[in-house]
Amino acid sequence: MAENRLARELEKRSEVERPKSWQPASSLPEPDKQAGYVYKWIRVSTNGQRDPKNVSAKLKEGWEPVRIEEQPRFKLFLDGNSQFKDGIEIGGLLLCKMPTDFQSQRSAYFAKKNKDQMDSVNNHFLRENDPRMPVFSERKSTSSFGSGR
């Protein structure tokens, strides 16, 4: 029987080598990307309490649950008590996807909303400006430590 064995020096171990650097384990696995979609984990519960308001808001925004058939490697992680039977729920988070064009439109909408709010605050602030004590609208700040003597 010993004649059928390869010498230990001839065995290849490249397939079983561990990664060179340690990394902490991720609590949520990364989904396999599908072209044309972005993925996001959406909260469906916290501390065992369901959060239907959050789920409803996200679904209205255009997020749709990812079906287990689309990501078969997630079968090991599934929560048996999930209300989304065909969805992928891990630790109170549901994996959802949205078309990339919807995501870019959504991002543009919120960027415009944010800019409008900043413009409104700045206009209100400058309108209240007293000419005897002018306020400059510079958006730069500095910090110094000590008197430098």
Helices and strands as residue ranges (DSSP letters): G 2-4, G 8-10, G 14-16, E 37-43, E 45-46, E 49-50, H 52-61, E 64-65, G 72-77, E 89-90, E 93-99, H 100-127
